[in-house]
Amino acid sequence: MSLTRGYFGARKNVWTVAKNTWEKGLTYAYRDRKNKKRNFRALWIQRINAAARLEGMSYSKLMGALHKAGIEINRKVLADLAVNHPEAFKAVVEKAKAA
């Protein structure tokens, strides 16, 4: 019952309802840990695409150029550069274009 503290109505104090609610919550937690990764990757791709288009490239062209240039940088770091350090992102794009 302590695991259902904070739930509303019978979900917190009726054993069978509380148990079912708690188990369902575990299912949602498992599912959403996977979805969180998916959502963040989509966010990073959007940010990289927006910044890449300011530099005259699309996301897919940029990622292809980075791969061809041998620059191994993940999307999380690339998105952070795009948002917080645009001059560093521009340098990475120029390096990718040169190769």
Beta strands, then each sheet from edge to edge (+ up, - down):
end
